[in-house]
Amino acid sequence: MDTYSHLSKENQKRAVSFFETALEKIKSS
């Protein structure tokens, strides 16, 4: 269970940073 929740948090961070990067690209274009 701990491993699963840790993976979940890592995926969440990755998704957030991916989303932020996409937003920056939209703003700069």
C-alpha positions as CSV (number, residue, x, y, z in Angstrom):
1,M,0.0,0.0,0.0
2,D,2.8,2.4,0.9
3,T,4.5,1.7,-2.4
4,Y,1.3,2.3,-4.3
5,S,0.6,5.7,-2.6
6,H,4.2,6.7,-3.2
7,L,3.9,5.9,-6.9
8,S,0.6,7.8,-7.0
9,K,2.3,10.9,-5.6
10,E,5.2,10.6,-8.0
11,N,2.8,10.4,-10.9
12,Q,0.9,13.4,-9.6
13,K,4.0,15.5,-9.5
14,R,4.9,14.4,-13.0
15,A,1.5,15.2,-14.3
16,V,1.5,18.6,-12.6
17,S,4.9,19.5,-14.0
18,F,3.9,18.3,-17.5
19,F,0.7,20.5,-17.3
20,E,2.8,23.5,-16.1
21,T,5.2,23.0,-19.0
22,A,2.3,22.8,-21.5
23,L,0.9,26.1,-20.0
24,E,4.2,27.8,-20.4
25,K,4.4,26.7,-24.1
26,I,0.8,28.1,-24.7
27,K,1.7,31.4,-23.0
28,S,4.9,31.9,-25.0
29,S,3.4,31.1,-28.4
